[in-house]
Amino acid sequence: MSTPLLTISGLTKAYPGVVANDNVSFEIGAGEVHALLGENGAGKSTLVKMIYGLVKPDSGTMTFKGAGFAPSEPRAARAAGVAMVFQHFSLFDALNVAENVALGMETPPKQSDLATRIREVSETYGLPLDPTRMVGDLSAGERQRVEIIRCLLQDPSLLIMDEPTSVLTPQEVEILFATLRKLTAEGVAILYISHKLEEIRALCDAATILRLGKNVGTCIPRDTSAREMAEMMVGSAFEAPARAGRELGEVALEVADLSLVSPGAFGTSLKGVSFSVQAGEILGIGGVAGNGQDELLGALSGELLSDAEAVKLKGQPIGRMSPTARREMGLLSAPEERLGHAAAPDMSLIENALLTGAQRENLMTRGFLKWADTRGFAEKIIKEFDVRTPGPENAARSLSGGNLQKFVIGREVLQRPEVLVVNQPTWGVDAAAVASIRQALLDLAAGGTAVICISQDLDELMEISDRFCALNEGRLSGIRPAQGLSVDEIGLMMGGAHGMEVAHV
């Protein structure tokens, strides 16, 4: 590698009770795609926040383009040539594309001139985008294009990308990779964070691995297997999920002609959704983000009410029942948005354990909280799902995204549901935790639970599902056995091939 574009030397950042980054050093060259790998809580987010000016290091130095680099805020980082696409999009649904892009610019031009520039950049880099479209009407992939184009208009030398493919279809991933390769050919360096190790192997030139805040090694991804990289991240070997043979029982949950108007202005209404899932079965539901997944989970969990007969649990109509009543009957759920929906950010893990476990774990008596039992339940979740936290008294927002996800999934799994509905169960979770969560779902099904797994991760759905279907614009495709499905068939189903023959197990 020639003279490095970015050199990081001994960066250290500590918070009360944890050292997020401990003397981290590495280099990135111009035109290089450099992966940053590590378990949840390994220090990746803190490191890129220091590069982008969101966090100030306690010690250590950075050099960028041969000069000292210590951005005091993101504005300074952007001015120096560093841009970042965050995992969670920062867009306003009620504004159009050009208006959203303008909000990220220090001195935006006239809207007409900006719209012209957006069209030029989008065409140059193969990211077609209409600057006049409302963001609320865009797919997840199109929203990501807005974020990327907003960065490209800054003419960056270094582009940081955090979990960029977590909401994309396989076809959209290929488009993104083509764009990134075009950028690197022009000399732009890319710092790439992802838990999808096969993508790392396909795209990245080098990888730095963090473990417990330390740089524990580097590798050339194309010469290193996904398992080897995962074991470098965790420091030990781990087992891939194993599917046990199991007998399917009676129909546990039946949905018949479920139609539901989305409560959100930019949501997707459900249109005649029908399916059933048996005890001991895992039904995988795929689809690009924004095609009715949140509405379907809401209708099943009881957050959104439907016709009583549209949803039946073990033959009993529950479409008008509350979430608490459904939980008491054994239908549990874990929504996609973990912070604010699945967990209350400022409440402790003990209190968050109580929020959904009060009934089935018998954590209340005559209106009074059984604090010791609730604490014990929280500690059990933390132990069995390897949640990295100083203790159960810590607030939910203090956990890394992946560790909070493990807590949320563990909280539901340990309540022994009759039916479990999960949306994006391993979103933003490291390889070892992914294997652990998927194994927990397989074990739950082996114990007789009916599992509905809504996910945008096709590898996940193919690994654990018995049958597969896809949501598109609020409609459900035909249901097919997961084994033997081709990528082309899955793509057709995700694209709206609703007439495909339904196959029953």
N, C-alpha and C positions, 0 to 999 in steps of 0.2 A: 504494500500500500504506500502511496506517495504521502506527502505532508498531510497529516490528519486535518479534517475540517473542524472537528470538535474533539478536544482532549479533556477528560475529566480526571482529576488527580485528588485522591483521598477525600472525597466528599463524605461528610458525616452529618447526620441530622437525628437528634434524639427528642423524644416526647416523654412526658411523665410515664415511667414504667416500661418504656420500650425504646430501643435504638432502631429507628426505621432504616437508616443507611449507616453502615460502619466502614469507613475508609474505602469507599468504592472508587475504582479507577478503571477506565477503558477509553478507547478511541473509536471514532467513526470517520471514514474517509469520504470525500466527495464522490457521488455516484454509487455509493454503497447502500444496500439494504441490510440494516443491522438489527437483529432481533434482540429483545430484552425479555428473558424468560425467568420464571420463578413461580413458586406457589403463591396462593393468596396470602397477603401479609408479608411477602418477601422483601418489599420495599420498592417495587417498580413504580408505583404511582408517585411516591414521595420524590424519587429520583427525577422523573420527567417534570414534576412540578418545579423542582429547583432549576432545571434547564429552561423552563418556560417562564420563570420569574414569579411563580405563585407562592413559592416557599423559599426562605433564605437559609442556606446551609449554616451549620454551626462552625464547620471548619472545612478546609479543602479549597481547591481552585478549579476554575474552568478556563479553557482557552478556545476561542472561536475565530476562525479565519486568521490565526496567527496572533491574535491580540487577547488580552485579558477580558474575561466575560463574566459579569456578575449582575444579571438583570434584576432590577428592583421591583419590577412589575411586568405583566405580560406585554404591555405596550412597548417597553424597552426591548424585550425579546423579539417581538415582531419587527421592530425597527432595525434590529441587527440581522434579521433574516431567518428567524425561527418561527414556524407556524405549527399549530397543533389541531388535530381533529380528535375531539373527545369521544369516549364511549357513549356518553349520554348527550344527545343532540341539544343544542341551545338555540332553538328556533321558535318563532311565534306563529302558531297556526293561522291566526287571523290576518297575517300580513303575506304579501306575495313574495316570490323568490328574490326579486331585486331589492325590495324593502328590507328583507332579512339580511341580505349581503351588505347593504349600506350600513346597517347597525354595527357591523364589525369593522368598519373603516374609520380612520381618524378624520379624513376630509373626503367624504363621498362626493362623486361628481353628480351632475344632473341625472335623474332617473332614466331618461332616454339614452344618455351616453353610457350609463352603467349597464342598461339592458343590452346594448350593442356589444359591450365588452364581455358580458356574461355569455352571450351567444358565441362570440369568437373563441373564448377559452374553452367552453363546453364542446365545441366542434373540434378544436385542436387536440384535445385530450380524450376524445371518444366518450364524453359524458353528456349526452343530449339532455338539455334542460330548457324549458320555456320560462323566461324571467317574469312573465306576467301571471303565472299560475299561483293560486293560493297554496301555501305550504300545508295547510290542513287537508288538502286534497291529494297530497303526494304520497307515494308508497315509501316504505322505510328506505329502500335503495335510492330513491330519488331525493329523499331528505339528506342522505349522506352525500350525494353529489353536491347539494347546496353547500354543505360544510366544506367539502374539498375545494370547490370552486372559490369559495370565500378565501380559503388559504392561498390558492394559486394566484389570485389577483394581487397578493402581497409579494409575488415573485420570490418565494423563499429559497434559501440554500439548504435548510434542514426542515423536513416535515416529520412531525411526530404523530403516529397513529396508534390509538388505543382501542384494541378489540374491533378493528374496522369491518370484519365480516360477520359479526354476531347476528346481524339482522338481514343478511343477504341470501338470495337463492344461489345455487351453483353457477347459473349463467351470469348473475351479477358479480360474483366473485371473479370470474374470468375477465369481465370488463374492467373491474377495479385493478386486477393484476396487470392487465395490458397498459392501463394508465400509469401505474407505478413504474413499470419498466420503461415507458417513454420518458418519464421524469428523470429516472436515474441515468438514462442515456444522455440527458442534457446536463448531467452533473449534480442534480439534486440528491442529497443524502436523505435516507428515510430510516427513522428509528421506529421499529415495528413491534408492538406488544400484542401478543395473542396466546391463547391457550390451545389453539388448533395446530398441533405439532406437524401434521402432514403439510399444512399450508406453509409453515415456517420452512420446511425442507424444500418445498417447491419454489419459494420466492427469495429467501434470504441468503446473503453471502456469508454472514458470520453471525454468531450469537453469543451474548454474554448472559451467564446464568447467575441469578441472585438466590441466596438462601439465608433466611434470617438476617437480612440486611447486608450480607457480605457478598462480594464477588467471589464465587467458588470455582469459576472456570469459564473457558470459552470453547467453542467448537465450530466446525464448518457443517452447517445443517445438512447439506446434500450428502455428506459422507457419514452422517450419524443417524441412526434409526430413531424413530419417535420414542420407542421404549427407552433407549439409552439417554435421550434428552430428558425424559420424564424422571428417570432415576437419578440423573444429575441434579434435577430440581429438588427432589425430596430427600436425596442422600441415602436412599435404600431402594431395594426392589419392591414392587407391589404387583398384585395380581390383577389381571383384566377381569371384568365381570363375567361370571359363569352362570349360564342358564340351566336351572334344574328342570328335569322332566316333571310335568304336573298335569293333573286331571282338572278339566274345567267343570264348574258347577252350574247351578241355575243362573238365569239372567238376573243380575244384581241391579242394573240401572237400564232403564229404557226411555229413550227420547223419541217422541212421535210428532212429526210435522211442527216442530218448534219454530215459530216466527216471533220476532221481538224487535221493536223499534229501539235503536241505540239511543241512550239518553244524552250522548255527547253530540255536539254540532258536527264534529268531524269523525264520529265513530262509524261503524259498519253494522247495519241491521241484519239480523238473522232471518233467513228465508227458507222455511220448510225443512229444517234440519231434522234428520231421523237417523238413529243408530241404537244399538244395544250393546252391552258389554257384560260378559259372564263373570261369575266368581272365579278368581284365579287367572284371569286374562288381562293382558296389557293391550289396550287399543291406542295406537299412535295417531295423532292428528297433526299433520304438517300444514305448511302454508307460509307465505310471506307475511311479515308483520302488518297489522292493520286490516286484516281480512275478516275480522269478527271473532278473533281468539278471546279478547277480553270480555266481549259480550257473552260468548258461550260459557266461559268460566263463571261469569256473574249469574247467568241463568241456572247453572247447575248448583252453585254454592248457595243461592238464595238471595244474593245481593240485588239481583234483578228478578222480579216476579213475572211469571208467564201464566198461561192457562194451566189450571190445576192438573189436567190430564196429559199435558205435554211432556211432563217429567215424572217418571215413576221410579220409586226406590223399593225394590223387592215387591213389586206389584201395587204399592200404595202411591196414590197421586200426591206429589209434593210441590207442584209448580207454584202454589200460593204460600208455601211455608217459609218461615224466616230462616236465616242461616243457623241460628241457635237450635231451632227445632230439627233441622236437617243433621246438624252435628250430633245431637242426642240419638238420632236414628242410625248414625254411623257413616254419613256422607261428609267427608272432610276435604278441604281444598287448600292449595297454596298458589296465590296469584303471582304474576310475573314481576310486578313492581314491589320489590322487597322492602324498601325504605319508605314508609308512609302508607302502604297498603297492607303488606304482609306483617310489618312490624312498625310499632310506634317509635319514632327516632329517639325521643328524649326519655323514654321509659327504659328501665333496666331490663336485662334478659329475664330476670325473675318475673317481672310484671308482664313482659311479652309472652312468657310461657303460660301465664294465667289467662291471657286474653282469649286464646282458643282452647286451652286445656281444662278450663274450670269444670265443665260438665263431665267429660269422659274420664278425667283424672280425679274427680271428686275433690276438688281443691277449695270448695266453699261448703259451709254448713250453716243453714239458717241465716244466710246473708253475710256471714263472717268469713273472712279469708283464713285458710289454713296456711300460714306463712311458711312454716317448716316444710310442709309437704310440697308447696309450690317451689321453694328453693331447691328441694331435692329433685323435683322434676326438671328444673332448669339445669342443674348439675349433671343429671343423667343425659340430657341432650348434648351438653358440652362434651362430656366424656365419650359417649358412644359415636358421636359424629365429628370428633376431633376439631371442635370449634376453638380457634386460637383467640383467647381473651384472658386478661388477668383474673377475671372472676365473674360470677353471675350478677354482681351488683353493677357492672359496667353497662352504660347506655347502649342501645342498639346501634346508634349512629357512630359509636367509637370503633365498631368492627369494620374490617375490610369488606368489600362487597361479597367476595366469595365465602368468607367465614359467616357472614350474616345469612347467606343463602343456605349454608349447611345447617345453621340453627333453625331456620324456617322449615326446611324439609324434614329435619329430624324431629321437630316439635309435632308435626302431623303424623309421621311414620310411627312414632312411639306410642301414639294413641290407638293403635290397632284398628284402623278404619275398616268398615265393610266396603266402602268405595272411596278411592282417593283420586281427586282431580288436581293435576299439577300443570302449571303453565311455565315453560322455560325452566325446568328444574336445575339445569347445570349452567345457566347463563353466567359468563364471567367467572367460572370456577376452574381451578387448575386441574391438571391431568389426574393427579392422585385422587383429588376430591370428586372429580367427575366419575371415576371408576367406583368410588365408595357410594356415591348417591345412586348411580345406576344399579349397583348391586343391591342396595337397600330396596329399590323398587322391585327388582326381580325377586328378592326374598319375600317381600310383602305379598306379591302375586302368588308365590309358591305356598304361602300360608293361607291362601283363599281369598285375598282381597282383590276386588276388581279395580284396575288402575287405568285411568285415562290420562295419557301424557300428551299435552299440547306443546309442540316444540318447533322451532325453526331450524334445529340442528338435525339434518337428515341422517347423519351417521348415528346419532343417538337413537332416533326412531327405528332405524333398521337393526340396531344392536339389541334393543330390548322388546320391541313390539311383536305381538302375535299377528295383529292385523293393522292395516294402514289405510288412512283416507286423508283428504286435504280440504281445507277451507279456502274458498275463493269468493270474494265479494259477498260473504255471508251465506254462501251455499256450500253444502258438503258433497264431495265427490262420492263415487261408489267406493265401497270398502273392499279391500283386497288383502289376501294373505301377504304378510310382509316378506316372507322368505321367497326369494327369486325375483322380486320386483327390480326392474332395471331403472337406471337414472333417467332414461328417456320417458318411461312410464310415469315415474314420480313427477317429472317436469310437466307432463301433460295434465296430471291430476291437480298440481298446484296452479296450473294456468287456467283451470276452469273446465276441464273435461268431465262434466257432471254426469254424462250419460254412460260412463264406463260401467260395465257389469259389476253388480255387487256380488261378492263371493263370501259365503258364510263358512265359519269353522265348524 
